[in-house]
């Protein structure tokens, strides 16, 4: 949540012209990383469980934890804020699609 709060703070700084090129680049990379991690986690959680597969059980647990970490209110909220910033819109839209099933959009 601290990272999401910092991203949200960066996005909330106002006019994109006031946000440095490095901040925009970092924010894009963070959103892309979260999207990639969630895609992997979703792939693991969508696989059928095998009763005797302990490593798979650990993998599923970690995937669930990862999904929970990237679908907190601050993360989901920061994506909506990013959609308002032209240099971030494409990456933010991809992230919103990846998070659509997991974010509680009604609470934002």
MOJO-V200439 format. One record per pair of residues at least 24 apart in sequence whose C-alpha atoms are under 6 Angstrom apart, sorted by sequence separation. I is the first residue (numbers start at 1). J is the second residue. D is the distance in Angstrom with one decimal. If there is no record, write none. Layout:
# MOJO-V200439
((I/J/D) (I/J/D))
This chain:
# MOJO-V200439
((71/103/5.2) (35/95/5.2) (4/74/5.6) (8/78/4.8) (4/75/5.1))
